[in-house]
Amino acid sequence: MRKLKLGKSDLFVSNLAFGCMRLTQLSVMEAEKLLHHALGLGIDFFDHADIYGGGHSEEIFAKAIQMRPSVREKMKIQSKCGIREGFFDFSKNHIVESVDGILKRLQTEYLDVLLLHRPDALMKPEEVAEAFQVLKDSGKVRQFGVSNHNPLQIELLKQYVAQDLIVNQLQFSIMHSGMVDAGLQVNTQHVNGINRDGSVLDYSRINHMTIQAWSPFQYGFFEGVFIDNEKFPELNTKLMEIAETYGVTKTAIAIAWILRHPAGIQPVVGTMNQERLSLIATASDLQITRKEWYDIYQAAGNKLP
């Protein structure tokens, strides 16, 4: 399993992250087998959020992994906070209290990374800065980042926050490729030339922030997977063609497409199936060609100018 460096931090982690959102679908015993299988594959970075299963996903994780120092040191754990029922909350009290709850559920003394989950329109960046400082000084959080934020929202935070923001978790896949679309359609009248994210991909590269790609197999906003979906025959044909060339599966090629980008994007994969996870993991060391990358992009229905 290849490693990557998270942002400007000293964290070197697997280039695939394991997403724990769906752990509530499994029993503790099933989760134990899956998580140790992930570790056996070399996946050592685990992504959580306090809203996943209402916190139950974190509880299952801790029980399944049988959290103790010897196990904890083998992995890096990230969680997210800021989403509440019906609203977002980046207040100092909520951030600090959320982390306390996360740590209790995960049965650990610290998070390797904490992300602010979705932008809060009522955010006071000075409050976020105070919360981060409290968490850093107490040793409860070692690194910080954001999720679903645009460049100016990050810049606003950076005016106040003392710590580096090392990660931005964003939706990205072959069928959700807005981060690259606008850059390819510069100065055209094509609809994909509309810049909807403030050039977040280029911003992240300039500022050495790692993009984590959530829902790497989804199209739209949780509308479904594109692999083996009859809505996308040309794409699936191309994925199969390239998969056969490398002796892997279409899911591996879909991940390899993300990993091929020089930004060093880290896909977050959330399968609860051991066999499928093994097949996805084969993408870690696979590098498709430049032409194959563009062939897949165009097979997804994108046009080059």
N, C-alpha and C positions, 0 to 999 in steps of 0.2 A: 504494500500500500504506500503510494507516494505521500510525501508530507508537503505542507505549505506553511508559510509564515503568516500569522494573522496580523494584518496591518503593520503598525510600527512596534508591536509588542515583541517579547521574546518567546512567544508561544509558537511551537512547531507542532502542527496537528495533522491528522489524516486529511487528504484532500476531499474526502467525502465525510459529511456529517450525518449522524443518525438522528432523525427527527422523532421525538417521543410523543407527538400529539395523540396518536391512536393507541397508546399502550392500554387504555381502558378497555379495549376490545379483547384483551388477553387476561387469563388467570395469572397469578403470581408465578406459578410454575412454568407456564408457557413463556412469560416474559423473561424469566431467568434463562431459559434455553436460548431465546432470541438474542438477548443482550450479550451473553457470553459468546455466542456465535459471531456477533458483530466484532467483539474484541479479538476473537480468534482470526478474523479476516484482516485485522489491523485498523479497524475503525475505532478511534479512541476519543472522538469528539461527539458529545451528546447534547442535543438542543431541546430545551423545555420552554414552557411559558406557564405563568401562574393560572391562566384561564383554561389550559388543556385539561379537559375532564373536571373542571372546577377545582383543580389542584390534585385530583386523584391520580393523574398520570405520574406526577412526581412521587407520590406515595408508593405506587406500584413499583416504580423504578428502584426506589431505595430498598424495598423488601426483596425484589427480584435479584438485585445485584448484591444483596447482603452487605450493605454499606459498612465498611470499616477501613481504617487507614491503609491497609495493604492493598485493598481494592481501589480505593479512591485515588491513590497515586498513579494508577495505571490509566487514568482517564482525565479528560477535561470536560467540565460541565458548564453549560450556558443556559440561562433562563431569561425570561422577558417579563416586564410588568408595564402597567399603565392602562390596560383595558379593563373597564368595569362594566357592570350591567347597564347598558344604555348610554354610557358616556366614557370619555377618556380622562385620565387623571395623572398629571405629572407633578402633583404637589409634593413637597418635601416629606410630609408625614406619610403619604400613601406609598411613595417609593421605598422609604425606610421600612415601613411596616410590611410591605409586600416581600421584601428580601428576607425579613425575619421569618415570614410564613413559608417562603420557598425553602430556606435552609432547614427549617424544622421538618418539612415534608420529605426533603431529600436526605435527611439525617447526615448532613455534612456541615462543617464549620465555615465553608467559604464557597463562593462561585468563582470560577475562572473568568467568566464574562457575564455581565448584565447588559441587556438591551432594553431601550425604551421602545415599546411594542408598536404603537401607531401614534402619529403626531397629535398632540393635544392643542387645540386652537387657543385654549386659555393658559397655556404654559407660561410660567415666569422662569426664564432661564437661570436667574439667580437662585431660585429655590432648588432647581435641579442640581446646580453646582454645590449647594449646601448639602443636599442629600448624598451626592457622589462623594463628597469629602468625608462625611460621617462614615459612609460604608468603606471607603478606602482606609481611613485611619483605624477603623475597628478591625480591619482584616477580613471583613465579610465579603468583599468583592475586590478582585485583583485587576480586572480590565473592564472597560465600558464601551458601549456602542449604541447603535440605534437600529430601527427596523422601519422600513417603508417611509423613509425621510428623503426629502429632496435637498440639493446642495445648500440653498439659502437657509433652510431650517437647521441644517448642520452647522453652518457658519454662525448663525445666531447663538446656538449652544456653545460653540467654541469661544465666543467672546467672554464667556463666564466660567465655563468648566475648565478646571486645571488639568484634568487627565486627558490623554489622547483618546479619541473615539476611533476604535480600530476596525469596527464592523458596521456594515449596513446590510440588513437582510431584506431582499426584494424579490418579488415574483419574477421568475425568468425561466423560459423554456423555449424550445423550438417554435411552439405555437403561441408564445407570449414574449415576443422578441423586441418590444418597443425600445429597449435600451440601445439596440444596435440599428433599428430601422431608421430613426431620424438622422443618425450619423451617416448613413449610406445615401440618404435622399436630400442631402444639403442643397439648398437653393433650387429645389424643384417644386412643382405644384402638386406632387403626389401626396395623397393623404398621409402616407407614412412619414412624410417629411415634417409633420407637425411635431414639435418638441414638447412632449407632455411631462417630462421629468427633470427639466433643467440640466440636461446633459449629465445625469448622475453617473453614468459609466465612466466618462472621461474625467469627471471631478474625482471619482474614487481612485482612479489610477494616478492622477496628479498628486493627490493627498495621501496615497498609500493606505487606503482603506480597503479591506477585503469585502467584496460583495458575496453574500451567501444567497444562493438561489433557492427560494422555496417553491414548492409545487412544480418540480422540474418535468413532470409528465402530464401536467394539466394544460388545457386550453381554456381561454376565457377566465372568469373568476369562479373557480370551483364548478365549472360546467361539466367536467369529465376528463378522462384521459384520452390522449390522441393515439396511443399505441393500439393497434388492432381495431381502430375505430373506423367504421365504414364511411364516415364523413370525410376521411382524409386518405383516399386510396393512393394518390400519387406519392404522398409523403411516406406511407407505410411500405410501398413498393421500393422506394429509394433506400429507406432504412434497412429493409431486408437485404437488398443488393449489397450494401456496404457491410452489413453484419456478416454475411456469408464470406465476404472477402477476408475478414479478420477472425472468423470462427467464433463469433460471439452472438448475443441476442440483440434485438432491436432496442430493448431498454438500455443495454450497455452503450449502444451507439448514441442514443439520445443524451446520455450523461457525458459521453466522450465529446459530443458537440459543444456542450457547455465548457468542459475542461480545456478544450482546444483554444479558447479565447485567451489571449496573453494577459488579460487582467488578473488571472489567477483566481477565478470564481470558484467558490466551494459549494457544490450542490448539497442540499439537505434532503435526504431520502427517508421516507417514512413508511416503507413497507413493513408489514408485520409477518412476513413470510420468509423463513430462513433460506429456502431455495432461491427465491427471487432476489433476496439480498446478496447471495453469493454471485448470482448472474450480474447484478448491477455492479458489484465490486470489481469485476473484470475490467471495467472502464478506467479504473484508477491509473493504470500504467499504459493505457492505450492512447495513441496520438493519431487521429485521422489527418489526412492531408488537407491542405488549404482548399484544393478543388472540391474534395468531398464535403468540406464544411459549407462551401457556397452551393454545392448541388443540393444538400439537405435544406438549406435556407430557402432556395427557390422552389423546391418540391413542396414546401409548406405554404406556397401560394404567394411568396414575396417576389417582387420584380426588382431587378437591378436597373439603375438609371442608364 
